[in-house]
Amino acid sequence: MTALTVLAADTPSLVQSVDWLAIAPVVITAAVGLAVLVADLFVPERAKPALGWISVAGLAAATASLLPLRAGDRSTFCLLSDPAACSYTADHFTLVVQFLVLAGALVTALLSVTAVRDTRLPAGEYWFLLLSSAAGAALLPASRDLATLIVALEVASLPAFALVGMRRGDRLSSEAALKFFLSSVTATAVSLMGVSFVYAATGSMHLTQVADRLEDVPGQLDTLAMAGVALTLVGFAFKTAAVPFHFWVPDTYVGAPLPIAGYLSVIGKAVGFTGLILVTVIAFPAYSDIWGPALAVLAALTMTLGNAAALRQSADRPNSAVRLLAWSSVGQAGYLLVPIAAAAYSERDQIGSTVAYALMYAAVNLGAFAVAALVARTKPLHRISDYRGLYAERPAAALSLAFFLLCLAGLPPGIIGLFAKVTVFRSAVDAGLGWLAVVMAVNVVIALYYYLRWTALLFRAPEAAEGAEGTEARTVTKAPWPVTAAIAVTAVTAVVLSGAPQLVLRVATGSLFAQ
Protein backbone atom coordinates (compact mmCIF):
# COMPACT_ATOMS: atom_id res chain seq x y z
CA MET A 1 0.00 0.00 0.00
CA THR A 2 2.88 2.33 0.83
CA ALA A 3 4.60 1.52 -2.49
CA LEU A 4 1.43 2.30 -4.40
CA THR A 5 1.12 5.60 -2.56
CA VAL A 6 4.71 6.54 -3.40
CA LEU A 7 4.20 5.51 -7.06
CA ALA A 8 1.04 7.62 -7.29
CA ALA A 9 2.84 10.58 -5.80
CA ASP A 10 5.64 10.30 -8.38
CA THR A 11 3.26 9.91 -11.34
CA PRO A 12 2.11 13.20 -12.90
CA SER A 13 -1.64 13.68 -12.97
CA LEU A 14 -3.27 13.11 -16.37
CA VAL A 15 -6.36 15.07 -15.34
CA GLN A 16 -6.28 18.63 -16.58
CA SER A 17 -7.57 21.44 -14.42
CA VAL A 18 -10.24 23.62 -15.98
CA ASP A 19 -10.36 27.39 -15.56
CA TRP A 20 -14.13 27.77 -15.31
CA LEU A 21 -13.97 31.53 -15.10
CA ALA A 22 -12.10 31.73 -18.40
CA ILE A 23 -14.66 29.59 -20.23
CA ALA A 24 -17.69 31.12 -18.46
CA PRO A 25 -18.91 33.25 -21.43
CA VAL A 26 -19.12 30.19 -23.67
CA VAL A 27 -20.52 27.87 -20.99
CA ILE A 28 -23.25 30.31 -19.90
CA THR A 29 -24.42 30.86 -23.49
CA ALA A 30 -24.49 27.13 -24.27
CA ALA A 31 -26.15 26.21 -20.96
CA VAL A 32 -28.94 28.76 -21.41
CA GLY A 33 -29.49 27.46 -24.94
CA LEU A 34 -29.92 23.90 -23.67
CA ALA A 35 -32.19 25.09 -20.86
CA VAL A 36 -34.41 26.92 -23.36
CA LEU A 37 -34.63 23.85 -25.58
CA VAL A 38 -35.67 21.60 -22.68
CA ALA A 39 -38.08 24.20 -21.26
CA ASP A 40 -39.79 24.46 -24.65
CA LEU A 41 -41.04 20.88 -24.19
CA PHE A 42 -42.96 21.76 -21.04
CA VAL A 43 -43.92 25.42 -21.42
CA PRO A 44 -47.48 26.03 -22.70
CA GLU A 45 -47.88 27.97 -25.95
CA ARG A 46 -49.06 31.16 -24.25
CA ALA A 47 -45.87 31.27 -22.16
CA LYS A 48 -43.45 30.72 -25.06
CA PRO A 49 -42.49 34.45 -25.25
CA ALA A 50 -40.76 33.97 -21.89
CA LEU A 51 -38.17 31.80 -23.65
CA GLY A 52 -37.06 34.86 -25.57
CA TRP A 53 -36.53 36.90 -22.45
CA ILE A 54 -34.63 34.02 -20.82
CA SER A 55 -32.34 34.02 -23.86
CA VAL A 56 -31.85 37.78 -23.65
CA ALA A 57 -31.00 37.46 -19.94
CA GLY A 58 -28.57 34.60 -20.68
CA LEU A 59 -26.72 36.62 -23.32
CA ALA A 60 -26.57 39.60 -20.97
CA ALA A 61 -25.10 37.38 -18.24
CA ALA A 62 -22.56 35.90 -20.66
CA THR A 63 -21.50 39.39 -21.72
CA ALA A 64 -21.20 40.48 -18.08
CA SER A 65 -19.01 37.44 -17.33
CA LEU A 66 -16.26 39.05 -19.43
CA LEU A 67 -15.70 41.72 -16.78
CA PRO A 68 -13.62 39.56 -14.38
CA LEU A 69 -11.40 38.54 -17.32
CA ARG A 70 -10.23 42.03 -18.21
CA ALA A 71 -6.61 41.22 -17.33
CA GLY A 72 -6.65 38.91 -20.34
CA ASP A 73 -3.96 36.41 -19.28
CA ARG A 74 -5.83 33.15 -18.64
CA SER A 75 -5.40 29.83 -20.46
CA THR A 76 -6.81 26.35 -19.96
CA PHE A 77 -6.80 22.89 -21.59
CA CYS A 78 -3.00 23.00 -21.93
CA LEU A 79 -0.69 20.12 -22.85
CA LEU A 80 1.00 18.49 -19.88
CA SER A 81 4.18 18.14 -21.92
CA ASP A 82 4.10 21.77 -23.08
CA PRO A 83 2.14 24.12 -20.77
CA ALA A 84 2.55 26.94 -23.29
CA ALA A 85 0.47 25.01 -25.85
CA CYS A 86 -3.13 25.53 -24.81
CA SER A 87 -6.43 24.93 -26.58
CA TYR A 88 -8.26 27.85 -24.93
CA THR A 89 -6.74 31.26 -24.22
CA ALA A 90 -8.58 34.30 -22.86
CA ASP A 91 -6.22 37.08 -23.92
CA HIS A 92 -7.22 40.62 -24.91
CA PHE A 93 -7.94 39.56 -28.48
CA THR A 94 -10.33 36.87 -27.23
CA LEU A 95 -12.14 39.21 -24.86
CA VAL A 96 -12.65 41.99 -27.42
CA VAL A 97 -14.05 39.59 -30.02
CA GLN A 98 -16.19 37.77 -27.43
CA PHE A 99 -17.65 41.11 -26.37
CA LEU A 100 -18.42 41.94 -30.00
CA VAL A 101 -20.06 38.54 -30.54
CA LEU A 102 -22.11 38.36 -27.35
CA ALA A 103 -23.21 42.01 -27.42
CA GLY A 104 -24.16 41.60 -31.08
CA ALA A 105 -26.11 38.45 -30.29
CA LEU A 106 -27.86 40.33 -27.47
CA VAL A 107 -29.02 43.05 -29.90
CA THR A 108 -30.13 40.32 -32.32
CA ALA A 109 -32.11 38.69 -29.52
CA LEU A 110 -33.88 41.97 -28.77
CA LEU A 111 -34.87 42.29 -32.42
CA SER A 112 -35.94 38.63 -32.50
CA VAL A 113 -38.36 38.85 -29.57
CA THR A 114 -40.89 40.65 -31.75
CA ALA A 115 -39.99 38.82 -34.98
CA VAL A 116 -40.53 35.36 -33.46
CA ARG A 117 -43.95 36.35 -32.17
CA ASP A 118 -45.17 38.18 -35.27
CA THR A 119 -44.01 35.59 -37.83
CA ARG A 120 -44.98 32.62 -35.64
CA LEU A 121 -41.54 31.02 -35.73
CA PRO A 122 -41.04 27.98 -33.45
CA ALA A 123 -39.76 29.74 -30.32
CA GLY A 124 -37.84 26.93 -28.65
CA GLU A 125 -35.93 25.93 -31.76
CA TYR A 126 -35.20 29.54 -32.73
CA TRP A 127 -33.72 30.56 -29.39
CA PHE A 128 -31.76 27.32 -29.02
CA LEU A 129 -30.21 27.75 -32.48
CA LEU A 130 -29.37 31.42 -31.89
CA LEU A 131 -27.70 30.71 -28.54
CA SER A 132 -25.86 27.69 -29.93
CA SER A 133 -24.48 29.76 -32.80
CA ALA A 134 -23.47 32.53 -30.38
CA ALA A 135 -21.69 29.98 -28.14
CA GLY A 136 -19.68 28.69 -31.11
CA ALA A 137 -18.86 32.24 -32.19
CA ALA A 138 -17.69 33.07 -28.65
CA LEU A 139 -15.54 29.92 -28.51
CA LEU A 140 -13.73 30.61 -31.78
CA PRO A 141 -11.55 33.61 -30.73
CA ALA A 142 -10.34 31.65 -27.71
CA SER A 143 -9.43 28.56 -29.77
CA ARG A 144 -5.71 27.95 -30.05
CA ASP A 145 -5.63 24.61 -31.86
CA LEU A 146 -6.85 23.77 -35.34
CA ALA A 147 -9.34 21.12 -34.18
CA THR A 148 -11.09 23.43 -31.72
CA LEU A 149 -11.01 26.19 -34.34
CA ILE A 150 -12.86 24.08 -36.93
CA VAL A 151 -15.34 22.74 -34.35
CA ALA A 152 -16.10 26.28 -33.13
CA LEU A 153 -16.52 27.44 -36.74
CA GLU A 154 -19.08 24.70 -37.42
CA VAL A 155 -20.93 25.21 -34.12
CA ALA A 156 -21.30 28.86 -35.08
CA SER A 157 -22.33 28.05 -38.66
CA LEU A 158 -24.61 24.98 -38.58
CA PRO A 159 -27.36 26.59 -36.45
CA ALA A 160 -27.22 29.63 -38.75
CA PHE A 161 -28.29 27.46 -41.71
CA ALA A 162 -31.44 26.45 -39.85
CA LEU A 163 -32.11 30.02 -38.70
CA VAL A 164 -31.97 31.28 -42.29
CA GLY A 165 -34.51 28.67 -43.38
CA MET A 166 -36.73 29.03 -40.32
CA ARG A 167 -39.65 30.56 -42.22
CA ARG A 168 -41.38 27.39 -43.31
CA GLY A 169 -43.15 27.51 -46.66
CA ASP A 170 -41.21 30.58 -47.77
CA ARG A 171 -39.47 29.84 -51.09
CA LEU A 172 -36.85 32.58 -50.66
CA SER A 173 -36.02 31.36 -47.16
CA SER A 174 -35.59 27.74 -48.24
CA GLU A 175 -33.50 28.71 -51.26
CA ALA A 176 -31.29 30.96 -49.15
CA ALA A 177 -30.72 28.26 -46.53
CA LEU A 178 -29.86 25.65 -49.16
CA LYS A 179 -27.41 27.93 -50.98
CA PHE A 180 -25.79 28.96 -47.69
CA PHE A 181 -25.55 25.35 -46.52
CA LEU A 182 -24.08 23.84 -49.70
CA SER A 183 -21.47 26.52 -50.23
CA SER A 184 -20.47 26.54 -46.56
CA VAL A 185 -20.15 22.76 -46.35
CA THR A 186 -17.94 22.75 -49.44
CA ALA A 187 -15.69 25.43 -47.97
CA THR A 188 -15.49 23.58 -44.65
CA ALA A 189 -14.54 20.33 -46.39
CA VAL A 190 -11.72 22.13 -48.19
CA SER A 191 -10.53 23.64 -44.89
CA LEU A 192 -10.58 20.24 -43.17
CA MET A 193 -8.38 18.85 -45.93
CA GLY A 194 -6.02 21.78 -45.41
CA VAL A 195 -5.90 21.15 -41.65
CA SER A 196 -5.09 17.47 -42.27
CA PHE A 197 -2.24 18.50 -44.58
CA VAL A 198 -0.87 20.93 -41.97
CA TYR A 199 -1.07 18.22 -39.29
CA ALA A 200 0.71 15.73 -41.55
CA ALA A 201 3.51 18.25 -42.15
CA THR A 202 3.92 19.42 -38.54
CA GLY A 203 2.58 16.64 -36.31
CA SER A 204 0.67 19.13 -34.15
CA MET A 205 -2.69 20.85 -33.97
CA HIS A 206 -1.79 23.62 -31.52
CA LEU A 207 -1.26 26.92 -33.27
CA THR A 208 1.94 27.89 -31.48
CA GLN A 209 3.54 24.50 -32.15
CA VAL A 210 2.39 24.59 -35.78
CA ALA A 211 4.04 28.00 -36.17
CA ASP A 212 7.34 26.72 -34.73
CA ARG A 213 7.40 23.57 -36.86
CA LEU A 214 6.47 25.33 -40.10
CA GLU A 215 9.66 27.35 -39.71
CA ASP A 216 11.68 24.20 -40.43
CA VAL A 217 9.58 21.87 -42.58
CA PRO A 218 11.52 19.07 -44.32
CA GLY A 219 11.93 19.69 -48.04
CA GLN A 220 9.77 16.73 -49.04
CA LEU A 221 6.87 18.11 -46.96
CA ASP A 222 7.13 21.73 -48.03
CA THR A 223 4.62 21.42 -50.89
CA LEU A 224 2.20 19.57 -48.59
CA ALA A 225 2.51 22.32 -45.97
CA MET A 226 1.93 25.10 -48.51
CA ALA A 227 -1.14 23.33 -49.87
CA GLY A 228 -2.44 22.88 -46.31
CA VAL A 229 -2.00 26.58 -45.53
CA ALA A 230 -3.82 27.63 -48.71
CA LEU A 231 -6.71 25.20 -48.26
CA THR A 232 -7.17 26.03 -44.57
CA LEU A 233 -7.70 29.69 -45.45
CA VAL A 234 -10.54 28.90 -47.86
CA GLY A 235 -13.17 28.16 -45.18
CA PHE A 236 -12.44 31.34 -43.27
CA ALA A 237 -12.39 33.41 -46.47
CA PHE A 238 -15.87 32.04 -47.18
CA LYS A 239 -17.15 33.17 -43.77
CA THR A 240 -15.78 36.66 -44.35
CA ALA A 241 -17.70 36.84 -47.68
CA ALA A 242 -14.46 37.62 -49.51
CA VAL A 243 -14.58 37.46 -53.30
CA PRO A 244 -14.91 34.90 -54.91
CA PHE A 245 -16.58 33.24 -51.89
CA HIS A 246 -19.24 35.95 -51.59
CA PHE A 247 -22.01 34.72 -53.90
CA TRP A 248 -24.20 33.38 -51.08
CA VAL A 249 -24.50 36.73 -49.29
CA PRO A 250 -27.29 38.71 -51.06
CA ASP A 251 -29.74 35.82 -51.47
CA THR A 252 -29.09 34.57 -47.93
CA TYR A 253 -29.72 37.99 -46.38
CA VAL A 254 -32.91 38.44 -48.41
CA GLY A 255 -34.27 35.00 -47.50
CA ALA A 256 -33.39 35.12 -43.79
CA PRO A 257 -35.49 36.85 -41.11
CA LEU A 258 -34.12 40.41 -40.77
CA PRO A 259 -32.63 39.87 -37.28
CA ILE A 260 -30.73 36.84 -38.61
CA ALA A 261 -29.54 38.80 -41.67
CA GLY A 262 -28.12 41.39 -39.25
CA TYR A 263 -26.61 38.60 -37.14
CA LEU A 264 -24.86 37.07 -40.15
CA SER A 265 -23.60 40.45 -41.33
CA VAL A 266 -21.86 41.10 -38.01
CA ILE A 267 -21.34 37.95 -35.94
CA GLY A 268 -20.95 35.68 -38.95
CA LYS A 269 -18.37 38.03 -40.38
CA ALA A 270 -16.59 38.34 -37.01
CA VAL A 271 -16.29 34.55 -36.89
CA GLY A 272 -14.60 34.46 -40.29
CA PHE A 273 -12.18 37.28 -39.58
CA THR A 274 -11.29 35.89 -36.17
CA GLY A 275 -10.43 32.51 -37.62
CA LEU A 276 -8.50 34.12 -40.45
CA ILE A 277 -6.45 36.18 -38.00
CA LEU A 278 -5.66 33.20 -35.80
CA VAL A 279 -4.49 30.90 -38.58
CA THR A 280 -2.49 33.52 -40.47
CA VAL A 281 -0.91 35.61 -37.74
CA ILE A 282 -0.40 32.92 -35.08
CA ALA A 283 -0.18 29.59 -36.93
CA PHE A 284 1.19 30.41 -40.40
CA PRO A 285 3.59 33.36 -40.10
CA ALA A 286 6.27 31.24 -41.80
CA TYR A 287 4.20 31.32 -45.00
CA SER A 288 3.32 35.01 -44.88
CA ASP A 289 4.88 35.39 -48.33
CA ILE A 290 2.00 33.21 -49.62
CA TRP A 291 -1.05 34.41 -47.70
CA GLY A 292 -0.02 38.07 -47.50
CA PRO A 293 -0.22 38.86 -51.25
CA ALA A 294 -3.24 36.56 -51.62
CA LEU A 295 -5.20 38.43 -48.92
CA ALA A 296 -4.16 41.80 -50.35
CA VAL A 297 -5.59 40.84 -53.74
CA LEU A 298 -8.73 39.41 -52.10
CA ALA A 299 -9.18 42.67 -50.17
CA ALA A 300 -8.98 44.75 -53.35
CA LEU A 301 -11.38 42.49 -55.26
CA THR A 302 -13.83 42.24 -52.37
CA MET A 303 -14.20 45.95 -51.66
CA THR A 304 -14.41 46.78 -55.38
CA LEU A 305 -17.03 44.19 -56.31
CA GLY A 306 -19.08 44.80 -53.16
CA ASN A 307 -19.27 48.55 -53.67
CA ALA A 308 -19.92 48.23 -57.41
CA ALA A 309 -22.83 45.84 -56.78
CA ALA A 310 -24.27 48.08 -54.04
CA LEU A 311 -24.09 51.01 -56.45
CA ARG A 312 -26.35 49.17 -58.92
CA GLN A 313 -29.26 48.58 -56.53
CA SER A 314 -32.51 50.11 -57.79
CA ALA A 315 -34.50 51.99 -55.14
CA ASP A 316 -37.85 50.59 -56.34
CA ARG A 317 -36.82 46.95 -56.55
CA PRO A 318 -38.26 44.64 -53.86
CA ASN A 319 -35.65 43.76 -51.19
CA SER A 320 -33.31 46.45 -52.53
CA ALA A 321 -32.63 47.80 -49.02
CA VAL A 322 -31.53 44.39 -47.74
CA ARG A 323 -29.51 43.73 -50.90
CA LEU A 324 -27.75 47.07 -50.55
CA LEU A 325 -26.83 46.24 -46.95
CA ALA A 326 -25.67 42.81 -48.11
CA TRP A 327 -23.40 44.16 -50.84
CA SER A 328 -22.25 46.90 -48.50
CA SER A 329 -21.18 44.22 -46.02
CA VAL A 330 -19.15 42.57 -48.79
CA GLY A 331 -17.44 45.90 -49.48
CA GLN A 332 -16.79 46.41 -45.77
CA ALA A 333 -15.24 42.92 -45.65
CA GLY A 334 -12.65 44.16 -48.11
CA TYR A 335 -11.64 46.94 -45.73
CA LEU A 336 -11.43 44.44 -42.86
CA LEU A 337 -9.06 42.24 -44.86
CA VAL A 338 -6.53 45.04 -45.41
CA PRO A 339 -4.83 45.00 -41.95
CA ILE A 340 -4.64 41.19 -41.98
CA ALA A 341 -2.83 41.34 -45.32
CA ALA A 342 -0.62 44.13 -43.94
CA ALA A 343 0.37 41.91 -40.99
CA ALA A 344 2.28 39.72 -43.46
CA TYR A 345 4.61 42.62 -44.28
CA SER A 346 5.02 44.18 -40.84
CA GLU A 347 4.21 43.51 -37.19
CA ARG A 348 1.24 41.31 -36.33
CA ASP A 349 -0.18 44.12 -34.16
CA GLN A 350 -1.54 45.53 -37.43
CA ILE A 351 -4.55 43.25 -36.97
CA GLY A 352 -5.69 45.54 -34.15
CA SER A 353 -6.97 47.80 -36.94
CA THR A 354 -9.24 45.00 -38.18
CA VAL A 355 -10.63 44.44 -34.68
CA ALA A 356 -11.16 48.18 -34.16
CA TYR A 357 -12.95 48.47 -37.49
CA ALA A 358 -15.07 45.42 -36.68
CA LEU A 359 -16.23 47.00 -33.40
CA MET A 360 -17.40 50.12 -35.24
CA TYR A 361 -18.99 48.09 -38.03
CA ALA A 362 -20.84 45.82 -35.59
CA ALA A 363 -22.57 48.70 -33.81
CA VAL A 364 -23.66 50.65 -36.88
CA ASN A 365 -24.57 47.71 -39.13
CA LEU A 366 -26.73 46.05 -36.48
CA GLY A 367 -28.34 49.45 -35.95
CA ALA A 368 -29.11 49.74 -39.67
CA PHE A 369 -30.76 46.30 -39.65
CA ALA A 370 -32.72 47.28 -36.53
CA VAL A 371 -34.17 50.31 -38.34
CA ALA A 372 -34.87 48.10 -41.36
CA ALA A 373 -36.79 45.70 -39.10
CA LEU A 374 -38.86 48.63 -37.80
CA VAL A 375 -39.68 49.96 -41.29
CA ALA A 376 -40.52 46.44 -42.51
CA ARG A 377 -43.41 46.23 -40.03
CA THR A 378 -45.45 48.57 -42.26
CA LYS A 379 -43.55 48.23 -45.56
CA PRO A 380 -42.60 44.57 -45.97
CA LEU A 381 -41.17 44.86 -49.49
CA HIS A 382 -37.83 46.13 -48.08
CA ARG A 383 -37.37 48.69 -50.87
CA ILE A 384 -35.01 51.64 -50.51
CA SER A 385 -37.83 53.87 -51.73
CA ASP A 386 -39.86 52.82 -48.67
CA TYR A 387 -37.53 54.99 -46.59
CA ARG A 388 -38.48 58.19 -48.39
CA GLY A 389 -39.83 60.68 -45.87
CA LEU A 390 -39.00 58.46 -42.89
CA TYR A 391 -37.98 61.56 -40.94
CA ALA A 392 -41.52 62.93 -41.20
CA GLU A 393 -42.96 59.67 -39.82
CA ARG A 394 -40.31 58.48 -37.36
CA PRO A 395 -37.74 61.23 -36.69
CA ALA A 396 -35.68 59.26 -34.17
CA ALA A 397 -35.41 56.19 -36.41
CA ALA A 398 -34.51 58.35 -39.44
CA LEU A 399 -31.80 60.24 -37.54
CA SER A 400 -30.40 56.95 -36.21
CA LEU A 401 -30.27 55.36 -39.67
CA ALA A 402 -28.71 58.50 -41.14
CA PHE A 403 -26.01 58.39 -38.47
CA PHE A 404 -25.36 54.68 -39.10
CA LEU A 405 -25.02 55.25 -42.85
CA LEU A 406 -22.67 58.19 -42.33
CA CYS A 407 -20.52 56.06 -40.02
CA LEU A 408 -20.34 53.35 -42.69
CA ALA A 409 -19.41 56.01 -45.25
CA GLY A 410 -16.79 57.51 -42.93
CA LEU A 411 -18.28 61.02 -42.92
CA PRO A 412 -18.90 63.44 -40.01
CA PRO A 413 -20.67 63.38 -37.68
CA GLY A 414 -19.91 59.64 -37.89
CA ILE A 415 -16.41 60.29 -36.56
CA ILE A 416 -15.81 56.69 -35.48
CA GLY A 417 -16.31 55.49 -39.06
CA LEU A 418 -13.81 58.03 -40.33
CA PHE A 419 -11.21 57.17 -37.67
CA ALA A 420 -11.66 53.43 -38.24
CA LYS A 421 -11.09 53.86 -41.98
CA VAL A 422 -8.00 55.97 -41.32
CA THR A 423 -6.47 53.24 -39.13
CA VAL A 424 -7.10 50.63 -41.84
CA PHE A 425 -5.66 52.96 -44.48
CA ARG A 426 -2.61 53.62 -42.32
CA SER A 427 -1.98 49.90 -41.81
CA ALA A 428 -1.75 49.46 -45.60
CA VAL A 429 0.61 52.42 -45.99
CA ASP A 430 2.85 51.30 -43.09
CA ALA A 431 3.13 47.84 -44.63
CA GLY A 432 4.23 49.28 -47.98
CA LEU A 433 0.97 48.35 -49.71
CA GLY A 434 0.51 51.73 -51.36
CA TRP A 435 -1.45 50.27 -54.28
CA LEU A 436 -3.96 48.71 -51.87
CA ALA A 437 -4.36 52.03 -50.03
CA VAL A 438 -5.17 53.71 -53.38
CA VAL A 439 -7.75 51.02 -54.20
CA MET A 440 -9.32 51.50 -50.78
CA ALA A 441 -9.46 55.30 -51.22
CA VAL A 442 -11.23 54.92 -54.58
CA ASN A 443 -13.74 52.49 -53.09
CA VAL A 444 -14.48 54.79 -50.16
CA VAL A 445 -15.39 57.52 -52.66
CA ILE A 446 -17.60 55.10 -54.64
CA ALA A 447 -19.40 54.02 -51.47
CA LEU A 448 -20.18 57.64 -50.59
CA TYR A 449 -22.68 57.79 -53.44
CA TYR A 450 -25.02 55.02 -52.35
CA TYR A 451 -24.74 55.79 -48.64
CA LEU A 452 -25.50 59.49 -49.19
CA ARG A 453 -28.29 58.72 -51.68
CA TRP A 454 -30.06 56.59 -49.06
CA THR A 455 -29.40 59.19 -46.34
CA ALA A 456 -30.87 62.01 -48.45
CA LEU A 457 -33.98 59.92 -49.15
CA LEU A 458 -34.78 59.81 -45.43
CA PHE A 459 -35.31 63.59 -45.33
CA ARG A 460 -37.19 64.08 -48.58
CA ALA A 461 -40.90 64.90 -48.51
CA PRO A 462 -43.09 61.77 -48.48
CA GLU A 463 -44.75 60.90 -51.75
CA ALA A 464 -48.26 62.33 -52.05
CA ALA A 465 -50.90 59.91 -50.82
CA GLU A 466 -53.42 58.78 -53.40
CA GLY A 467 -56.83 58.22 -51.86
CA ALA A 468 -57.57 56.21 -48.76
CA GLU A 469 -54.96 53.57 -49.56
CA GLY A 470 -52.17 56.14 -49.56
CA THR A 471 -53.36 57.58 -46.25
CA GLU A 472 -53.45 54.15 -44.69
CA ALA A 473 -49.98 53.35 -45.97
CA ARG A 474 -48.60 56.39 -44.18
CA THR A 475 -50.23 55.53 -40.87
CA VAL A 476 -47.53 55.27 -38.23
CA THR A 477 -47.87 52.36 -35.83
CA LYS A 478 -46.24 52.27 -32.46
CA ALA A 479 -42.84 50.58 -32.54
CA PRO A 480 -42.42 47.52 -30.27
CA TRP A 481 -40.20 48.49 -27.39
CA PRO A 482 -37.61 45.67 -27.93
CA VAL A 483 -36.98 46.98 -31.47
CA THR A 484 -36.83 50.54 -30.13
CA ALA A 485 -34.37 49.37 -27.46
CA ALA A 486 -32.15 47.70 -30.09
CA ILE A 487 -32.08 50.90 -32.16
CA ALA A 488 -31.40 53.02 -29.08
CA VAL A 489 -28.56 50.79 -27.84
CA THR A 490 -26.78 50.75 -31.18
CA ALA A 491 -27.34 54.48 -31.76
CA VAL A 492 -26.04 55.44 -28.32
CA THR A 493 -23.04 53.16 -28.80
CA ALA A 494 -22.23 54.72 -32.18
CA VAL A 495 -22.61 58.26 -30.79
CA VAL A 496 -20.41 57.50 -27.76
CA LEU A 497 -17.73 55.95 -29.98
CA SER A 498 -17.83 58.99 -32.27
CA GLY A 499 -17.49 61.28 -29.28
CA ALA A 500 -14.66 59.23 -27.78
CA PRO A 501 -13.05 57.30 -30.68
CA GLN A 502 -10.04 56.50 -28.51
CA LEU A 503 -12.15 53.77 -26.87
CA VAL A 504 -11.97 51.77 -30.10
CA LEU A 505 -8.71 53.12 -31.49
CA ARG A 506 -6.91 51.93 -28.36
CA VAL A 507 -7.61 48.42 -29.66
CA ALA A 508 -5.95 49.31 -32.97
CA THR A 509 -2.68 50.36 -31.34
CA GLY A 510 -2.45 47.90 -28.45
CA SER A 511 -1.04 44.37 -28.30
CA LEU A 512 -4.00 41.98 -28.28
CA PHE A 513 -2.33 38.58 -28.07
CA ALA A 514 -0.80 37.04 -24.97
CA GLN A 515 2.96 37.45 -25.00
Disulfide bonds with the S-S distance in Angstrom:
Cys78-Cys86 1.91
